[in-house]
């Protein structure tokens, strides 16, 4: 289950910039070093060493992916970036079934209404964290209308968590909804 956590947008952007720069530095160094090593080991002084250079760069990319997943992912300085990744990933899960969610909301299905409310709260946070206030302002009316509709039905508008079972229920109930 994914839960929306309160984060300060300025601090979030500062921390994600730092983690991005660290990963870019790891990528650049590993690509340069491995490309140089592959050319030194396999290249020829008068020949075309493009393939050895490319091979070293690709090996550097793979090494960086491994270092990020096996080491950096557990570091505290990566936590904001990982949270942002997980938030966007969960929002994408809802986006992928949005036509079914909307069909359920149109039929006043409580589960679909909870999923849409989580989506609205998640998108709101994502836009605030990313500093994208113009995209958020485009959605305010829709978000407020859905919130009022939930209140009118006696549903709590505080949907800070997304239960994966809700997505399965929406797909099962509204899977035949037209796209």
OpenMM code with the backbone's topology and positions (N, CA, C; nanometers):
from openmm import Vec3, app, unit

residues = "UNK UNK UNK UNK UNK UNK UNK UNK UNK UNK UNK UNK UNK UNK UNK UNK UNK UNK UNK UNK UNK UNK UNK UNK UNK UNK UNK UNK UNK UNK UNK UNK UNK UNK UNK UNK UNK UNK UNK UNK UNK UNK UNK UNK UNK UNK UNK UNK UNK UNK UNK UNK UNK UNK UNK UNK UNK UNK UNK UNK UNK UNK UNK UNK UNK UNK UNK UNK UNK UNK UNK UNK UNK UNK UNK UNK UNK UNK UNK UNK UNK UNK UNK UNK UNK UNK UNK UNK UNK UNK UNK UNK UNK UNK UNK UNK UNK UNK UNK UNK UNK UNK UNK UNK UNK UNK UNK UNK UNK UNK UNK UNK UNK UNK UNK UNK UNK UNK UNK UNK UNK UNK UNK UNK UNK UNK UNK UNK UNK UNK UNK UNK UNK UNK UNK UNK UNK UNK UNK UNK UNK UNK UNK UNK UNK UNK UNK UNK UNK UNK UNK UNK UNK UNK UNK UNK UNK UNK UNK UNK UNK UNK UNK UNK UNK UNK UNK UNK UNK UNK UNK UNK UNK UNK UNK UNK UNK UNK UNK".split()
positions = [
    Vec3(0.0844, -0.1171, 0.0000),
    Vec3(0.0000, 0.0000, 0.0000),
    Vec3(0.0889, 0.1234, 0.0000),
    Vec3(0.0579, 0.2167, -0.0880),
    Vec3(0.1344, 0.3416, -0.0969),
    Vec3(0.0592, 0.4512, -0.0224),
    Vec3(0.1327, 0.5289, 0.0570),
    Vec3(0.0721, 0.6401, 0.1302),
    Vec3(0.1393, 0.7709, 0.0930),
    Vec3(0.0563, 0.8728, 0.0737),
    Vec3(0.1072, 1.0069, 0.0475),
    Vec3(0.1640, 1.0614, 0.1774),
    Vec3(0.2866, 1.1120, 0.1696),
    Vec3(0.3532, 1.1666, 0.2877),
    Vec3(0.3675, 1.3173, 0.2733),
    Vec3(0.3517, 1.3900, 0.3815),
    Vec3(0.3696, 1.5359, 0.3722),
    Vec3(0.5179, 1.5688, 0.3527),
    Vec3(0.5462, 1.6447, 0.2487),
    Vec3(0.6840, 1.6857, 0.2201),
    Vec3(0.6869, 1.8341, 0.1855),
    Vec3(0.7951, 1.8988, 0.2234),
    Vec3(0.8159, 2.0382, 0.1867),
    Vec3(0.8687, 2.0427, 0.0432),
    Vec3(0.7961, 2.1094, -0.0490),
    Vec3(0.8383, 2.1096, -0.1902),
    Vec3(0.9795, 2.1632, -0.2138),
    Vec3(1.0167, 2.2702, -0.1437),
    Vec3(1.1509, 2.3270, -0.1630),
    Vec3(1.2590, 2.2286, -0.1204),
    Vec3(1.2398, 2.1698, -0.0055),
    Vec3(1.3375, 2.0710, 0.0448),
    Vec3(1.3410, 1.9481, -0.0464),
    Vec3(1.2246, 1.9040, -0.0935),
    Vec3(1.2164, 1.7902, -0.1852),
    Vec3(1.2984, 1.8177, -0.3124),
    Vec3(1.2767, 1.9349, -0.3721),
    Vec3(1.3500, 1.9678, -0.4958),
    Vec3(1.5006, 1.9773, -0.4701),
    Vec3(1.5382, 2.0335, -0.3557),
    Vec3(1.6799, 2.0433, -0.3205),
    Vec3(1.7421, 1.9043, -0.3069),
    Vec3(1.6732, 1.8149, -0.2368),
    Vec3(1.7262, 1.6796, -0.2145),
    Vec3(1.7294, 1.5981, -0.3435),
    Vec3(1.6265, 1.6109, -0.4277),
    Vec3(1.6264, 1.5332, -0.5523),
    Vec3(1.7305, 1.5871, -0.6508),
    Vec3(1.7551, 1.7179, -0.6487),
    Vec3(1.8626, 1.7718, -0.7337),
    Vec3(1.9979, 1.7141, -0.6919),
    Vec3(2.0190, 1.7099, -0.5610),
    Vec3(2.1463, 1.6563, -0.5102),
    Vec3(2.1623, 1.5092, -0.5486),
    Vec3(2.0589, 1.4286, -0.5284),
    Vec3(2.0707, 1.2862, -0.5622),
    Vec3(2.0876, 1.2676, -0.7134),
    Vec3(2.0233, 1.3515, -0.7923),
    Vec3(2.0398, 1.3435, -0.9379),
    Vec3(2.1835, 1.3754, -0.9772),
    Vec3(2.2405, 1.4783, -0.9177),
    Vec3(2.3791, 1.5139, -0.9492),
    Vec3(2.4760, 1.4026, -0.9096),
    Vec3(2.4513, 1.3393, -0.7977),
    Vec3(2.5375, 1.2280, -0.7545),
    Vec3(2.5303, 1.1145, -0.8561),
    Vec3(2.4098, 1.0800, -0.8997),
    Vec3(2.3944, 0.9700, -0.9961),
    Vec3(2.4548, 1.0068, -1.1314),
    Vec3(2.4380, 1.1311, -1.1736),
    Vec3(2.4993, 1.1751, -1.3002),
    Vec3(2.6517, 1.1669, -1.2903),
    Vec3(2.7067, 1.2051, -1.1758),
    Vec3(2.8527, 1.1961, -1.1577),
    Vec3(2.8997, 1.0513, -1.1626),
    Vec3(2.8250, 0.9618, -1.0974),
    Vec3(2.8597, 0.8191, -1.1024),
    Vec3(2.8544, 0.7685, -1.2461),
    Vec3(2.7495, 0.8064, -1.3185),
    Vec3(2.7350, 0.7651, -1.4589),
    Vec3(2.8505, 0.8172, -1.5437),
    Vec3(2.8801, 0.9456, -1.5317),
    Vec3(2.9871, 1.0047, -1.6132),
    Vec3(3.1217, 0.9390, -1.5841),
    Vec3(3.1534, 0.9236, -1.4569),
    Vec3(3.2819, 0.8623, -1.4215),
    Vec3(3.2912, 0.7174, -1.4681),
    Vec3(3.1858, 0.6410, -1.4446),
    Vec3(3.1932, 0.5000, -1.4849),
    Vec3(3.2012, 0.4861, -1.6368),
    Vec3(3.1299, 0.5685, -1.7104),
    Vec3(3.1366, 0.5611, -1.8575),
    Vec3(3.2749, 0.6007, -1.9083),
    Vec3(3.3291, 0.7085, -1.8559),
    Vec3(3.4623, 0.7543, -1.8997),
    Vec3(3.5683, 0.6502, -1.8656),
    Vec3(3.5650, 0.6021, -1.7429),
    Vec3(3.6674, 0.5057, -1.6991),
    Vec3(3.6567, 0.3751, -1.7768),
    Vec3(3.5356, 0.3213, -1.7903),
    Vec3(3.5213, 0.1930, -1.8601),
    Vec3(3.5460, 0.2057, -2.0107),
    Vec3(3.5090, 0.3196, -2.0695),
    Vec3(3.5402, 0.3401, -2.2117),
    Vec3(3.6921, 0.3473, -2.2313),
    Vec3(3.7599, 0.4182, -2.1433),
    Vec3(3.9067, 0.4288, -2.1532),
    Vec3(3.9737, 0.2930, -2.1348),
    Vec3(3.9243, 0.2159, -2.0388),
    Vec3(3.9817, 0.0830, -2.0148),
    Vec3(3.9588, -0.0090, -2.1344),
    Vec3(3.8396, -0.0063, -2.1908),
    Vec3(3.8123, -0.0952, -2.3045),
    Vec3(3.8962, -0.0577, -2.4268),
    Vec3(3.9159, 0.0705, -2.4484),
    Vec3(4.0012, 0.1130, -2.5615),
    Vec3(4.1464, 0.0736, -2.5343),
    Vec3(4.1908, 0.0918, -2.4093),
    Vec3(4.3295, 0.0561, -2.3751),
    Vec3(4.3535, -0.0944, -2.3896),
    Vec3(4.2542, -0.1759, -2.3536),
    Vec3(4.2717, -0.3205, -2.3597),
    Vec3(4.2515, -0.3782, -2.4993),
    Vec3(4.1518, -0.3285, -2.5707),
    Vec3(4.1118, -0.3913, -2.6969),
    Vec3(4.1332, -0.3052, -2.8208),
    Vec3(4.1542, -0.1769, -2.8031),
    Vec3(4.1655, -0.0863, -2.9170),
    Vec3(4.3014, -0.0920, -2.9836),
    Vec3(4.3075, -0.0286, -3.0994),
    Vec3(4.4340, -0.0201, -3.1720),
    Vec3(4.4669, 0.1275, -3.1917),
    Vec3(4.5964, 0.1636, -3.1890),
    Vec3(4.6341, 0.3054, -3.1991),
    Vec3(4.5910, 0.3697, -3.3315),
    Vec3(4.5953, 0.2984, -3.4392),
    Vec3(4.5616, 0.3571, -3.5690),
    Vec3(4.4218, 0.3172, -3.6174),
    Vec3(4.3525, 0.2355, -3.5427),
    Vec3(4.2222, 0.1852, -3.5867),
    Vec3(4.1050, 0.2672, -3.5333),
    Vec3(3.9873, 0.2293, -3.5795),
    Vec3(3.8641, 0.2908, -3.5334),
    Vec3(3.8215, 0.2206, -3.4047),
    Vec3(3.8198, 0.2916, -3.2965),
    Vec3(3.7888, 0.2343, -3.1661),
    Vec3(3.6481, 0.2680, -3.1184),
    Vec3(3.5641, 0.3067, -3.2114),
    Vec3(3.4283, 0.3463, -3.1746),
    Vec3(3.3555, 0.2355, -3.0994),
    Vec3(3.3643, 0.1137, -3.1500),
    Vec3(3.2895, 0.0052, -3.0855),
    Vec3(3.3393, -0.0212, -2.9443),
    Vec3(3.4711, -0.0051, -2.9195),
    Vec3(3.5245, -0.0263, -2.7847),
    Vec3(3.4827, 0.0884, -2.6930),
    Vec3(3.4788, 0.2072, -2.7490),
    Vec3(3.4337, 0.3230, -2.6729),
    Vec3(3.2851, 0.3059, -2.6358),
    Vec3(3.2051, 0.2678, -2.7333),
    Vec3(3.0626, 0.2459, -2.7099),
    Vec3(3.0414, 0.1324, -2.6088),
    Vec3(3.1175, 0.0259, -2.6227),
    Vec3(3.1075, -0.0852, -2.5285),
    Vec3(3.1390, -0.0421, -2.3858),
    Vec3(3.2396, 0.0417, -2.3698),
    Vec3(3.2741, 0.0933, -2.2372),
    Vec3(3.1648, 0.1827, -2.1803),
    Vec3(3.1062, 0.2649, -2.2664),
    Vec3(2.9965, 0.3520, -2.2219),
    Vec3(2.8763, 0.2676, -2.1792),
    Vec3(2.8425, 0.1667, -2.2581),
    Vec3(2.7301, 0.0790, -2.2219),
    Vec3(2.7591, 0.0022, -2.0925),
    Vec3(2.8819, -0.0421, -2.0754),
    Vec3(2.9201, -0.1094, -1.9507),
    Vec3(2.9108, -0.0118, -1.8335),
    Vec3(2.9492, 0.1129, -1.8560),
    Vec3(2.9369, 0.2161, -1.7525),
    Vec3(2.7918, 0.2412, -1.7144),
    Vec3(2.7042, 0.2409, -1.8137),
    Vec3(2.5605, 0.2576, -1.7874),
    Vec3(2.5081, 0.1416, -1.7036),
    Vec3(2.5439, 0.0196, -1.7419),
    Vec3(2.4996, -0.0982, -1.6655),
    Vec3(2.5559, -0.0974, -1.5237),
    Vec3(2.6809, -0.0580, -1.5097),
    Vec3(2.7418, -0.0491, -1.3778),
    Vec3(2.6694, 0.0553, -1.2922),
    Vec3(2.6366, 0.1689, -1.3511),
    Vec3(2.5650, 0.2743, -1.2782),
    Vec3(2.4281, 0.2255, -1.2326),
    Vec3(2.3566, 0.1562, -1.3196),
    Vec3(2.2256, 0.1015, -1.2822),
    Vec3(2.2403, 0.0070, -1.1637),
    Vec3(2.3414, -0.0782, -1.1693),
    Vec3(2.3640, -0.1731, -1.0597),
    Vec3(2.3994, -0.1007, -0.9299),
    Vec3(2.4847, -0.0010, -0.9368),
    Vec3(2.5250, 0.0739, -0.8172),
    Vec3(2.4047, 0.1472, -0.7571),
    Vec3(2.3229, 0.2068, -0.8435),
    Vec3(2.2054, 0.2788, -0.7939),
    Vec3(2.1087, 0.1827, -0.7261),
    Vec3(2.0793, 0.0722, -0.7901),
    Vec3(1.9813, -0.0233, -0.7343),
    Vec3(2.0333, -0.0970, -0.6111),
    Vec3(2.1618, -0.1335, -0.6112),
    Vec3(2.2147, -0.2154, -0.5018),
    Vec3(2.2703, -0.1340, -0.3850),
    Vec3(2.3158, -0.0132, -0.4120),
    Vec3(2.3760, 0.0661, -0.3050),
    Vec3(2.2998, 0.1961, -0.2772),
    Vec3(2.2858, 0.2784, -0.3792),
    Vec3(2.2272, 0.4120, -0.3592),
    Vec3(2.0820, 0.4060, -0.3138),
    Vec3(2.0073, 0.3090, -0.3630),
    Vec3(1.8643, 0.2993, -0.3339),
    Vec3(1.8369, 0.2946, -0.1835),
    Vec3(1.9301, 0.2397, -0.1039),
    Vec3(1.9115, 0.2268, 0.0401),
    Vec3(1.9624, 0.3485, 0.1175),
    Vec3(2.0239, 0.4433, 0.0500),
    Vec3(2.0828, 0.5576, 0.1192),
    Vec3(1.9765, 0.6628, 0.1540),
    Vec3(1.9895, 0.7266, 0.2690),
    Vec3(1.8916, 0.8274, 0.3105),
    Vec3(1.8790, 0.9449, 0.2125),
    Vec3(1.9877, 0.9817, 0.1462),
    Vec3(1.9828, 1.0940, 0.0538),
    Vec3(1.9018, 1.0629, -0.0726),
    Vec3(1.8694, 0.9355, -0.0944),
    Vec3(1.7869, 0.8966, -0.2093),
    Vec3(1.6380, 0.8895, -0.1749),
    Vec3(1.6024, 0.8955, -0.0474),
    Vec3(1.4630, 0.8766, -0.0050),
    Vec3(1.3638, 0.9694, -0.0767),
    Vec3(1.3901, 1.0988, -0.0902),
    Vec3(1.2936, 1.1835, -0.1609),
    Vec3(1.2759, 1.1438, -0.3079),
    Vec3(1.3838, 1.1102, -0.3751),
    Vec3(1.3740, 1.0695, -0.5155),
    Vec3(1.2972, 0.9387, -0.5287),
    Vec3(1.3189, 0.8469, -0.4380),
    Vec3(1.2472, 0.7193, -0.4404),
    Vec3(1.0993, 0.7427, -0.4124),
    Vec3(1.0697, 0.8308, -0.3167),
    Vec3(0.9296, 0.8626, -0.2879),
    Vec3(0.8621, 0.9215, -0.4128),
    Vec3(0.9281, 1.0159, -0.4780),
    Vec3(0.8719, 1.0756, -0.6003),
    Vec3(0.8503, 0.9712, -0.7089),
    Vec3(0.9451, 0.8802, -0.7218),
    Vec3(0.9325, 0.7718, -0.8198),
    Vec3(0.8114, 0.6849, -0.7880),
    Vec3(0.7974, 0.6464, -0.6596),
    Vec3(0.6846, 0.5619, -0.6188),
    Vec3(0.5512, 0.6353, -0.6339),
    Vec3(0.5479, 0.7642, -0.6017),
    Vec3(0.4254, 0.8432, -0.6183),
    Vec3(0.3834, 0.8442, -0.7646),
    Vec3(0.4750, 0.8745, -0.8523),
    Vec3(0.4430, 0.8803, -0.9953),
    Vec3(0.4046, 0.7426, -1.0490),
    Vec3(0.4685, 0.6407, -0.9993),
    Vec3(0.4361, 0.5047, -1.0423),
    Vec3(0.2940, 0.4666, -1.0013),
    Vec3(0.2537, 0.5014, -0.8796),
    Vec3(0.1180, 0.4712, -0.8347),
    Vec3(0.0146, 0.5570, -0.9059),
    Vec3(0.0479, 0.6802, -0.9354),
    Vec3(-0.0437, 0.7641, -1.0136),
    Vec3(-0.0607, 0.7074, -1.1546),
    Vec3(0.0456, 0.6521, -1.2095),
    Vec3(0.0374, 0.5921, -1.3426),
    Vec3(-0.0509, 0.4682, -1.3414),
    Vec3(-0.0480, 0.3930, -1.2329),
    Vec3(-0.1370, 0.2764, -1.2230),
    Vec3(-0.2829, 0.3197, -1.2323),
    Vec3(-0.3154, 0.4315, -1.1677),
    Vec3(-0.4527, 0.4829, -1.1753),
    Vec3(-0.4800, 0.5382, -1.3150),
    Vec3(-0.3853, 0.6110, -1.3702),
    Vec3(-0.4027, 0.6678, -1.5042),
    Vec3(-0.4299, 0.5582, -1.6064),
    Vec3(-0.3627, 0.4441, -1.5912),
    Vec3(-0.3803, 0.3342, -1.6864),
    Vec3(-0.5208, 0.2762, -1.6861),
    Vec3(-0.5947, 0.2948, -1.5777),
    Vec3(-0.7322, 0.2438, -1.5722),
    Vec3(-0.8321, 0.3586, -1.5530),
    Vec3(-0.7911, 0.4796, -1.5896),
    Vec3(-0.8739, 0.5967, -1.5620),
    Vec3(-1.0129, 0.5870, -1.6244),
    Vec3(-1.0237, 0.5306, -1.7448),
    Vec3(-1.1574, 0.5198, -1.8051),
    Vec3(-1.2481, 0.4316, -1.7197),
    Vec3(-1.1911, 0.3305, -1.6568),
    Vec3(-1.2700, 0.2430, -1.5692),
    Vec3(-1.3027, 0.3141, -1.4383),
    Vec3(-1.2073, 0.3903, -1.3862),
    Vec3(-1.2312, 0.4673, -1.2644),
    Vec3(-1.3434, 0.5678, -1.2895),
    Vec3(-1.3368, 0.6377, -1.4013),
    Vec3(-1.4395, 0.7375, -1.4332),
    Vec3(-1.5765, 0.6737, -1.4525),
    Vec3(-1.5798, 0.5543, -1.5100),
    Vec3(-1.7083, 0.4844, -1.5248),
    Vec3(-1.7643, 0.4498, -1.3876),
    Vec3(-1.6787, 0.4064, -1.2968),
    Vec3(-1.7223, 0.3750, -1.1612),
    Vec3(-1.7681, 0.4983, -1.0861),
    Vec3(-1.6974, 0.6085, -1.1034),
    Vec3(-1.7358, 0.7338, -1.0380),
    Vec3(-1.8711, 0.7810, -1.0904),
    Vec3(-1.8919, 0.7692, -1.2210),
    Vec3(-2.0203, 0.8085, -1.2798),
    Vec3(-2.1358, 0.7272, -1.2221),
    Vec3(-2.1071, 0.6036, -1.1800),
    Vec3(-2.2097, 0.5160, -1.1217),
    Vec3(-2.2084, 0.5227, -0.9681),
    Vec3(-2.1340, 0.6208, -0.9127),
    Vec3(-2.1251, 0.6401, -0.7673),
    Vec3(-2.0672, 0.5204, -0.6924),
    Vec3(-1.9762, 0.4477, -0.7551),
    Vec3(-1.9095, 0.3349, -0.6897),
    Vec3(-1.8102, 0.3907, -0.5865),
    Vec3(-1.8258, 0.3532, -0.4588),
    Vec3(-1.7382, 0.4087, -0.3544),
    Vec3(-1.5898, 0.3790, -0.3757),
    Vec3(-1.5585, 0.2601, -0.4229),
    Vec3(-1.4177, 0.2245, -0.4443),
    Vec3(-1.3574, 0.3119, -0.5541),
    Vec3(-1.4280, 0.3280, -0.6638),
    Vec3(-1.3788, 0.4132, -0.7728),
    Vec3(-1.3654, 0.5577, -0.7262),
    Vec3(-1.4574, 0.6012, -0.6428),
    Vec3(-1.4505, 0.7383, -0.5919),
    Vec3(-1.3287, 0.7567, -0.5018),
    Vec3(-1.2956, 0.6564, -0.4223),
    Vec3(-1.1751, 0.6627, -0.3378),
    Vec3(-1.0488, 0.6643, -0.4231),
    Vec3(-1.0477, 0.5823, -0.5272),
    Vec3(-0.9308, 0.5787, -0.6152),
    Vec3(-0.9114, 0.7142, -0.6830),
    Vec3(-1.0196, 0.7738, -0.7318),
    Vec3(-1.0084, 0.9041, -0.7977),
    Vec3(-0.9638, 1.0114, -0.6980),
    Vec3(-1.0123, 1.0044, -0.5764),
    Vec3(-0.9708, 1.1024, -0.4753),
    Vec3(-0.8226, 1.0862, -0.4429),
    Vec3(-0.7758, 0.9620, -0.4282),
    Vec3(-0.6320, 0.9400, -0.4077),
    Vec3(-0.5546, 0.9994, -0.5247),
    Vec3(-0.6035, 0.9740, -0.6454),
    Vec3(-0.5371, 1.0263, -0.7657),
    Vec3(-0.5282, 1.1787, -0.7595),
    Vec3(-0.6380, 1.2433, -0.7250),
    Vec3(-0.6383, 1.3897, -0.7162),
    Vec3(-0.5401, 1.4395, -0.6109),
    Vec3(-0.5387, 1.3760, -0.4938),
    Vec3(-0.4456, 1.4172, -0.3882),
    Vec3(-0.3008, 1.3905, -0.4292),
    Vec3(-0.2773, 1.2771, -0.4947),
    Vec3(-0.1422, 1.2440, -0.5406),
    Vec3(-0.0928, 1.3381, -0.6488),
    Vec3(-0.1792, 1.3691, -0.7444),
    Vec3(-0.1414, 1.4621, -0.8519),
    Vec3(-0.1160, 1.6007, -0.7932),
    Vec3(-0.2003, 1.6409, -0.6996),
    Vec3(-0.1808, 1.7705, -0.6338),
    Vec3(-0.0432, 1.7756, -0.5681),
    Vec3(-0.0086, 1.6705, -0.4952),
    Vec3(0.1228, 1.6692, -0.4315),
    Vec3(0.2348, 1.6663, -0.5350),
    Vec3(0.2195, 1.5855, -0.6391),
    Vec3(0.3233, 1.5760, -0.7405),
    Vec3(0.3476, 1.7125, -0.8057),
    Vec3(0.2405, 1.7830, -0.8416),
    Vec3(0.2560, 1.9141, -0.9032),
    Vec3(0.3212, 2.0131, -0.8071),
    Vec3(0.2860, 2.0064, -0.6797),
    Vec3(0.3476, 2.0964, -0.5811),
    Vec3(0.4956, 2.0631, -0.5632),
    Vec3(0.5263, 1.9348, -0.5549),
    Vec3(0.6669, 1.8953, -0.5387),
    Vec3(0.7493, 1.9363, -0.6595),
    Vec3(0.6909, 1.9225, -0.7780),
    Vec3(0.7619, 1.9578, -0.9009),
    Vec3(0.7574, 2.1072, -0.9312),
    Vec3(0.6783, 2.1843, -0.8536),
    Vec3(0.6677, 2.3279, -0.8767),
    Vec3(0.5871, 2.3617, -1.0002),
    Vec3(0.4884, 2.2804, -1.0325),
    Vec3(0.4073, 2.2983, -1.1532),
    Vec3(0.2678, 2.3478, -1.1157),
    Vec3(0.2587, 2.4728, -1.0710),
    Vec3(0.1315, 2.5258, -1.0218),
    Vec3(0.0311, 2.5506, -1.1338),
    Vec3(0.0780, 2.5747, -1.2553),
    Vec3(-0.0170, 2.6013, -1.3645),
    Vec3(-0.0972, 2.4758, -1.3999),
    Vec3(-0.0344, 2.3606, -1.4007),
    Vec3(-0.1072, 2.2364, -1.4300),
    Vec3(-0.2056, 2.2054, -1.3175),
    Vec3(-0.1673, 2.2364, -1.1962),
    Vec3(-0.2556, 2.2134, -1.0820),
    Vec3(-0.3781, 2.3038, -1.0885),
    Vec3(-0.3594, 2.4278, -1.1279),
    Vec3(-0.4725, 2.5209, -1.1334),
    Vec3(-0.5760, 2.4776, -1.2361),
    Vec3(-0.5337, 2.4033, -1.3371),
    Vec3(-0.6269, 2.3530, -1.4382),
    Vec3(-0.7198, 2.2461, -1.3814),
    Vec3(-0.6797, 2.1807, -1.2722),
    Vec3(-0.7562, 2.0690, -1.2170),
    Vec3(-0.8386, 2.1056, -1.0929),
    Vec3(-0.8219, 2.2254, -1.0406),
    Vec3(-0.8821, 2.2615, -0.9121),
    Vec3(-1.0338, 2.2418, -0.9119),
    Vec3(-1.1009, 2.2874, -1.0145),
    Vec3(-1.2470, 2.2750, -1.0181),
    Vec3(-1.2897, 2.1289, -1.0156),
    Vec3(-1.2258, 2.0452, -1.0970),
    Vec3(-1.2587, 1.9019, -1.1014),
    Vec3(-1.2320, 1.8364, -0.9660),
    Vec3(-1.1223, 1.8710, -0.9023),
    Vec3(-1.0873, 1.8143, -0.7720),
    Vec3(-1.1907, 1.8545, -0.6675),
    Vec3(-1.2268, 1.9817, -0.6662),
    Vec3(-1.3246, 2.0297, -0.5684),
    Vec3(-1.4622, 1.9669, -0.5901),
    Vec3(-1.5034, 1.9530, -0.7148),
    Vec3(-1.6334, 1.8911, -0.7434),
    Vec3(-1.6374, 1.7465, -0.6951),
    Vec3(-1.5289, 1.6737, -0.7203),
    Vec3(-1.5252, 1.5336, -0.6770),
    Vec3(-1.5252, 1.5247, -0.5242),
    Vec3(-1.4531, 1.6135, -0.4585),
    Vec3(-1.4505, 1.6153, -0.3118),
    Vec3(-1.5911, 1.6384, -0.2571),
    Vec3(-1.6629, 1.7341, -0.3115),
    Vec3(-1.7997, 1.7630, -0.2666),
    Vec3(-1.8918, 1.6433, -0.2915),
    Vec3(-1.8726, 1.5779, -0.4015),
    Vec3(-1.9538, 1.4598, -0.4340),
    Vec3(-1.9296, 1.3482, -0.3326),
    Vec3(-1.8024, 1.3309, -0.2925),
    Vec3(-1.7710, 1.2291, -0.1911),
    Vec3(-1.8357, 1.2648, -0.0578),
    Vec3(-1.8260, 1.3910, -0.0188),
    Vec3(-1.8865, 1.4341, 0.1072),
    Vec3(-2.0372, 1.4136, 0.1058),
    Vec3(-2.0997, 1.4413, -0.0086),
    Vec3(-2.2442, 1.4241, -0.0209),
    Vec3(-2.2841, 1.2771, -0.0033),
    Vec3(-2.1949, 1.1863, -0.0392),
    Vec3(-2.2241, 1.0432, -0.0253),
    Vec3(-2.1765, 0.9866, 0.1086),
    Vec3(-2.1218, 1.0728, 0.1912),
    Vec3(-2.0754, 1.0267, 0.3222),
    Vec3(-1.9404, 0.9579, 0.3186),
    Vec3(-1.8641, 0.9775, 0.2137),
    Vec3(-1.7309, 0.9179, 0.2020),
    Vec3(-1.6254, 1.0178, 0.2489),
    Vec3(-1.5240, 0.9685, 0.3158),
    Vec3(-1.4168, 1.0550, 0.3629),
    Vec3(-1.3306, 1.1002, 0.2452),
    Vec3(-1.3067, 1.2309, 0.2336),
    Vec3(-1.2200, 1.2787, 0.1252),
    Vec3(-1.0712, 1.2606, 0.1561),
    Vec3(-1.0391, 1.2114, 0.2745),
    Vec3(-0.8995, 1.1892, 0.3129),
    Vec3(-0.8549, 1.0516, 0.2648),
    Vec3(-0.8122, 1.0440, 0.1425),
    Vec3(-0.7660, 0.9183, 0.0826),
    Vec3(-0.6161, 0.9294, 0.0569),
    Vec3(-0.5392, 0.9260, 0.1644),
    Vec3(-0.3940, 0.9431, 0.1567),
    Vec3(-0.3209, 0.8163, 0.1151),
    Vec3(-0.3944, 0.7051, 0.1037),
    Vec3(-0.3306, 0.5780, 0.0697),
    Vec3(-0.4030, 0.5149, -0.0490),
    Vec3(-0.3278, 0.4378, -0.1248),
    Vec3(-0.3835, 0.3632, -0.2375),
    Vec3(-0.3653, 0.2151, -0.2094),
    Vec3(-0.4771, 0.1481, -0.1918),
    Vec3(-0.4755, 0.0042, -0.1695),
    Vec3(-0.4797, -0.0639, -0.3067),
    Vec3(-0.3817, -0.1474, -0.3401),
    Vec3(-0.3816, -0.2152, -0.4701),
    Vec3(-0.5091, -0.2961, -0.4949),
    Vec3(-0.5729, -0.3423, -0.3889),
    Vec3(-0.6975, -0.4178, -0.4043),
    Vec3(-0.8062, -0.3302, -0.4657),
    Vec3(-0.8026, -0.1998, -0.4383),
    Vec3(-0.9016, -0.1094, -0.4969),
    Vec3(-0.8918, -0.1091, -0.6492),
    Vec3(-0.7692, -0.1097, -0.6980),
    Vec3(-0.7504, -0.1095, -0.8439),
    Vec3(-0.8084, -0.2366, -0.9044),
    Vec3(-0.7842, -0.3495, -0.8385),
    Vec3(-0.8397, -0.4762, -0.8872),
    Vec3(-0.9915, -0.4740, -0.8861),
    Vec3(-1.0498, -0.4173, -0.7806),
    Vec3(-1.1958, -0.4089, -0.7717),
    Vec3(-1.2516, -0.3224, -0.8837),
    Vec3(-1.1891, -0.2086, -0.9078),
    Vec3(-1.2357, -0.1185, -1.0141),
    Vec3(-1.2246, -0.1869, -1.1502),
    Vec3(-1.1144, -0.2552, -1.1749),
    Vec3(-1.0973, -0.3256, -1.3020),
    Vec3(-1.2022, -0.4346, -1.3172),
    Vec3(-1.2262, -0.5075, -1.2091),
    Vec3(-1.3244, -0.6163, -1.2141),
    Vec3(-1.4651, -0.5622, -1.2389),
    Vec3(-1.5018, -0.4571, -1.1672),
    Vec3(-1.6383, -0.4034, -1.1793),
    Vec3(-1.6609, -0.3247, -1.3067),
    Vec3(-1.5597, -0.2499, -1.3495),
    Vec3(-1.5783, -0.1558, -1.4593),
    Vec3(-1.4880, -0.1859, -1.5783),
    Vec3(-1.4383, -0.3090, -1.5871),
    Vec3(-1.3472, -0.3472, -1.6944),
    Vec3(-1.4058, -0.3408, -1.8334),
    Vec3(-1.5351, -0.3481, -1.8404),
    Vec3(-1.5990, -0.3419, -1.9725),
    Vec3(-1.6367, -0.1997, -2.0118),
    Vec3(-1.5949, -0.1024, -1.9323),
    Vec3(-1.6263, 0.0374, -1.9633),
    Vec3(-1.5569, 0.0772, -2.0929),
    Vec3(-1.6264, 0.1544, -2.1715),
    Vec3(-1.5700, 0.1967, -2.3014),
    Vec3(-1.4573, 0.2952, -2.2791),
    Vec3(-1.3564, 0.2815, -2.3625),
    Vec3(-1.2395, 0.3702, -2.3540),
    Vec3(-1.2714, 0.5019, -2.4223),
] * unit.nanometer
topology = app.Topology()
chain = topology.addChain("A")
for resn in residues:
    res = topology.addResidue(resn, chain)
    for name in ("N", "CA", "C"):
        topology.addAtom(name, app.Element.getBySymbol(name[0]), res)
